């Protein structure tokens, strides 16, 4: 099944009973086992994926989670926002040192 196809959604009760078989399939077939959708009333609410697939997608998932949390925070209208320069000044850091450290951190990620 392609991920763009309408998924077969397994009810929670069925998913609970099928969990050992699903896990075994993931262990035996890895990413090729595909994904397992579950939810109430055949409405997809969650997906079980093989750990190899999750590992391959982990950095993108983390980015999406962070973006969702930032959006939630933005929606709350929290007025405590500071620029990097304001924080640097307020915390007493030398702006040059912060710039050098930031460049080093970025270089380490490459």
Protein Blocks (a to p, Z undefined) as FASTA:
>chain_A
ZZkbccddddfklmmmmmmmmmmmmmmnmmmnopadddehhiafbdcddfklmmmmmmmm
mmmmmmmmmmmmmmnopabbcdfklmmmmnopafklmmmmmmmmmmmmZZ
